[in-house]
Amino acid sequence: MKTIQIYGSGCQNCTVTAERIAQVAQELGQQINIKKVTSLEAIMEAGIMSTPGVMIDGEIKHTGSVPSVDLVRELLTQDVVA
């Protein structure tokens, strides 16, 4: 199971990012754990300079915009053993 953290203030872009990731994971049949991180201090500590930020299993994968469906699919299938 992948652990995914969405960094941001809770704005619309952050919400859409979390929903998009959950939807693509469901389509792929993957179980994920999504955590929304809204603390400005935690966002800064993670090194996120523009939101929304996406961290998967402890590694920052995307920042600054809502990731496309294709990008989310690519991020979720990296390191997946078929």
Long-range contacts (C-beta under 8 A, 24 or more apart in sequence): 1-30, 1-31, 1-32, 1-33, 2-30, 2-32, 2-33, 2-56, 2-57, 2-76, 3-32, 3-33, 3-35, 3-56, 3-57, 3-58, 4-32, 4-33, 4-34, 4-35, 4-54, 4-55, 4-56, 5-34, 5-35, 5-36, 5-37, 5-46, 5-53, 5-54, 5-55, 6-34, 6-35, 6-36, 6-37, 6-52, 6-53, 6-54, 7-37, 7-42, 7-43, 7-46, 7-48, 7-51, 7-52, 7-53, 7-54, 7-55, 7-63, 8-36, 8-37, 8-38, 8-43, 8-51, 8-52, 8-53, 9-38, 9-40, 9-51, 10-36, 10-38, 11-51, 11-52, 13-51, 13-52, 13-65, 13-66, 14-51, 14-52, 16-66, 17-52, 17-54, 17-66, 17-67, 20-66, 20-67, 20-69, 20-72, 21-54, 21-67, 21-72, 21-76, 24-69, 24-72, 24-73, 24-76, 25-76, 28-73, 28-76, 28-77, 30-76, 30-80, 32-76
